Structure formats: structure tokens, C-alpha cells
Amino acid sequence: MKLSMKNLSVKVIVIALAAGVVAGCSLTKPHEKAAAAKADQAGLSAVESSRFDGTFVAPNAQFAQYRKLLVEQLDLNEVQIRKQTTDKINDTPWELSDADRRYYQERYTEALMNNLIADGRFATSLQAGADVLQVKAKILEIAPLASKDDPQGRPTMMKVYSEGMGTMTLELTLIDSATGDLLAIITDRRDLGRIWEENNRVTNNIQIRLAFNQWLRTLRTELDRLAVK
């Protein structure tokens, strides 16, 4: 009987561990899975304790050698707009206008300059070099929580309130500008606010600016940490 109880205990522990593994896997976000697949194909390894959802780095990357950044414009060409399910018959597509795209790109560039360039840690470069790190950024997804605050999205006098503005997902790619070698893939999803407030163009723009600032501040932290390894 003691042996049976022991075997039963072992089985219970194994089942519990298996359930934990399944639960952990189910919590992995789609953008993390996609980044992990690309990283695995490129031979990159996951960085433990990253402040991003996922950071994958080349084993032999020497980040300490980079003192300049070759920065490309924020890529919005393949952004997916994921809307909440709705039964409103007059609901219209949530789309980025040219003005929206410019705003996103300007806020990204502003955040990069403030967090990586302003204090002299990095300088900007217009051409490749041995000490130049190429930075590419792409918005993968925007998931708004309400119709867009424009004439096509909602009536002029309508006020909408939501708990935050939604979420936005970013992917960063770091490349050795001289060799073209892929050094890192970073992905992260951020909540665009977490409090109940009016959902309009002004509050959306504020949250977009805050998201980019947090992302680039975190990138600075990660680069500083990788440079001392």
C-alpha cells in the first residue's frame, strides 16, 4: 500500500508539472511565438530576464563595439489592425491615415533621440561602419478598444470612454551595419493606458507617445546590459 501511495504521489506531481507547462505555453503571445521562430531560424538565443516580451540575441554579438546608430524610419507598411468584436451595423474600418503614420514615425524618432542619443551614449550615422548598429523598428499590430475618433469612425458629438486605448505591438531588429549580420530580434506588446478615460484623438496620441518612449527607454537599458556581457 505504501508503494502504491508513493507511485500515486509521483503521478500527481508529474501531472501538476505537465499542467504547469501547458499553462505556461498557452500564455505565450502570438508575437512572441513569431519572433522566437524567426530567432531560432537565425540562430539567436533568448535573453533571460528581458524587460521586453521577447529578446533574442546572436551568441557572439559584441554590443560594446557600437557607438553609433543607423536608424531607419518606423515601418508601418504591414501593421495589422485588430478590432474588438462588435455588432454595430454602422461601425467603420479603423485605418491609419497618412497623418497618423507621420505622427507614429515622429514619436518613434523623438523617443529614440531622447533615450539613446541625447546623453551622448550613441551618435547618429548616415552610413554603415564597424561601430555602427543598424536599428529597424516595425509596428506589427494595433488593437484599439473603440471606434476611431474621426468623421468616418464616429459621429462628431459622440463621446467614448474605455479602460485604456488598446494595445500596440512592436518588433525591433538590430543588425551589424558593416556585415549585415542579424544581432537581435526584440518584440513587445504594450497597453496604451490602463485607466478609464475618454477615448479620443488627444488621449490616443498621448498614449502612443508614452508607449514609444517606454520602448526606447527599455531598449537603452537592454543595450547597456548587453554591452557589458
C-alpha positions in Angstrom: 0.0 0.0 0.0 2.8 2.4 0.8 4.4 1.8 -2.6 1.1 2.4 -4.3 0.6 5.7 -2.4 4.2 6.7 -3.4 3.5 6.0 -7.0 0.3 7.9 -6.8 2.1 10.9 -5.4 4.7 10.8 -8.1 1.9 10.7 -10.7 0.1 13.6 -9.2 3.4 15.7 -9.2 4.1 14.8 -12.8 0.5 15.7 -13.8 0.8 19.0 -12.0 4.1 19.8 -13.6 2.7 18.9 -17.0 -0.3 21.1 -16.4 2.0 24.0 -15.5 4.0 23.6 -18.7 0.8 23.6 -20.8 -0.5 26.7 -18.9 2.9 28.4 -19.5 2.8 27.6 -23.2 -0.8 28.9 -23.5 0.3 32.3 -22.1 2.9 32.8 -24.9 1.6 35.6 -27.1 1.5 35.2 -30.9 4.1 37.9 -31.5 6.4 36.1 -29.1 6.0 32.8 -30.9 6.6 34.5 -34.3 9.8 36.2 -33.0 11.0 33.0 -31.4 10.5 31.1 -34.7 12.5 33.8 -36.6 15.2 33.9 -34.0 15.5 30.1 -34.0 15.9 30.1 -37.7 18.6 32.7 -37.5 20.5 31.0 -34.6 19.6 33.6 -32.0 19.1 32.7 -28.3 16.5 34.0 -25.9 17.8 36.5 -23.3 16.6 35.7 -19.8 15.0 38.4 -17.6 14.4 40.7 -20.6 12.2 43.6 -19.9 10.6 43.1 -23.3 8.2 40.2 -24.1 10.9 38.6 -26.1 14.6 39.4 -26.7 16.7 37.1 -28.9 20.4 37.7 -29.4 23.2 36.2 -31.6 25.6 34.2 -29.4 28.7 36.1 -30.5 27.3 39.6 -30.6 29.6 42.2 -29.2 27.4 45.2 -28.4 30.1 47.1 -26.7 31.7 47.9 -30.1 28.8 50.0 -31.3 28.9 53.8 -30.6 26.7 55.0 -33.5 23.2 54.1 -34.7 22.0 53.9 -38.3 18.2 54.3 -37.8 15.6 53.5 -40.3 12.1 55.1 -40.4 9.5 53.3 -38.4 7.9 50.7 -40.6 4.1 50.8 -40.7 3.6 49.0 -44.1 2.3 45.7 -42.7 0.6 46.8 -39.5 -2.5 44.7 -38.6 -5.5 46.4 -37.1 -7.2 44.1 -34.7 -10.6 45.4 -33.6 -12.8 44.3 -30.8 -15.8 42.2 -31.8 -18.8 44.5 -32.3 -22.4 44.2 -33.5 -22.7 47.8 -34.6 -24.0 47.9 -38.1 -22.6 51.4 -38.6 -19.1 50.5 -37.5 -16.4 51.5 -39.9 -12.8 50.2 -40.5 -10.2 51.5 -38.2 -7.4 52.7 -40.5 -4.2 54.7 -40.2 -4.2 57.9 -42.3 -1.1 59.4 -43.7 -1.2 61.9 -40.8 -1.4 59.1 -38.3 1.6 57.4 -39.9 3.6 60.6 -39.7 2.7 61.0 -36.1 3.7 57.5 -35.2 7.0 57.9 -37.1 7.8 61.2 -35.5 7.1 59.9 -32.0 9.3 56.9 -32.5 12.2 59.1 -33.8 11.7 61.5 -30.9 11.8 58.7 -28.3 14.9 57.2 -29.9 16.7 60.6 -29.9 15.7 61.3 -26.3 16.7 57.9 -24.9 19.7 56.8 -26.9 21.2 59.9 -28.5 20.6 62.9 -26.3 23.1 62.0 -23.5 25.9 61.0 -25.9 25.7 57.3 -25.4 25.2 56.9 -29.1 25.7 59.2 -32.1 23.7 59.0 -35.3 25.3 57.8 -38.5 24.1 58.0 -42.1 26.4 55.2 -43.4 27.5 51.8 -42.3 30.6 51.2 -40.3 32.3 48.8 -37.9 31.0 50.8 -34.9 27.5 51.4 -36.3 24.5 49.5 -35.2 21.6 49.4 -37.6 18.2 49.7 -35.9 14.9 48.7 -37.6 11.5 49.1 -36.0 8.2 47.8 -37.2 4.7 48.1 -35.7 3.1 44.7 -36.0 -0.3 45.3 -34.6 -2.6 47.9 -33.2 -5.7 46.7 -31.3 -7.9 49.7 -30.5 -10.7 49.5 -27.9 -13.1 51.9 -29.6 -14.0 53.3 -33.0 -11.6 55.8 -34.4 -12.1 59.5 -33.4 -12.5 60.9 -36.9 -15.6 61.7 -39.1 -15.5 58.2 -40.6 -15.2 56.4 -37.3 -17.9 58.1 -35.1 -20.3 60.9 -35.0 -18.8 64.3 -34.2 -20.7 64.8 -30.9 -20.2 61.2 -29.7 -18.0 60.6 -26.6 -16.5 57.2 -25.9 -14.9 56.0 -22.7 -12.6 53.0 -22.4 -10.2 51.4 -19.9 -7.1 52.4 -21.9 -6.9 52.9 -25.6 -6.0 49.3 -26.5 -2.6 47.7 -27.3 0.2 48.1 -29.7 2.9 45.6 -30.7 6.4 46.5 -31.8 9.3 44.5 -33.3 12.9 45.8 -33.3 15.7 44.3 -35.3 19.4 45.1 -34.6 21.9 44.5 -37.4 25.7 44.9 -37.7 25.7 47.6 -40.4 29.1 46.6 -41.8 28.5 42.9 -42.2 24.7 42.8 -42.4 24.7 40.1 -39.6 21.5 39.9 -37.6 22.3 40.6 -34.0 19.0 40.7 -32.2 15.2 40.5 -32.6 13.1 42.1 -29.9 9.3 42.1 -29.6 6.9 43.6 -27.2 3.2 44.5 -26.7 2.2 47.5 -24.6 -1.1 48.6 -23.1 -2.0 52.0 -24.3 -3.2 53.2 -20.9 -4.9 51.2 -18.1 -7.4 53.7 -16.6 -10.9 54.6 -17.6 -10.9 57.9 -19.6 -12.3 59.5 -22.7 -11.1 57.7 -25.8 -10.4 60.4 -28.3 -7.6 61.5 -30.6 -5.8 63.5 -27.9 -5.7 60.7 -25.4 -4.7 58.2 -28.1 -1.9 60.4 -29.2 -0.7 60.8 -25.6 -0.6 57.0 -25.1 1.2 56.5 -28.4 3.9 58.9 -27.3 4.2 57.2 -23.9 4.5 53.8 -25.5 7.3 54.7 -27.8 9.1 56.5 -25.0 8.9 53.4 -22.8 10.0 51.1 -25.6 13.1 53.1 -26.4 14.0 53.7 -22.8 13.8 49.9 -22.3 15.9 49.4 -25.4 18.6 51.7 -24.0 18.5 49.6 -20.8 18.9 46.3 -22.7 21.7 47.6 -24.9 23.6 48.9 -21.9 23.2 45.5 -20.2 24.2 43.6 -23.4 27.3 45.8 -23.8 28.9 44.6 -20.5 28.5 40.9 -21.3 
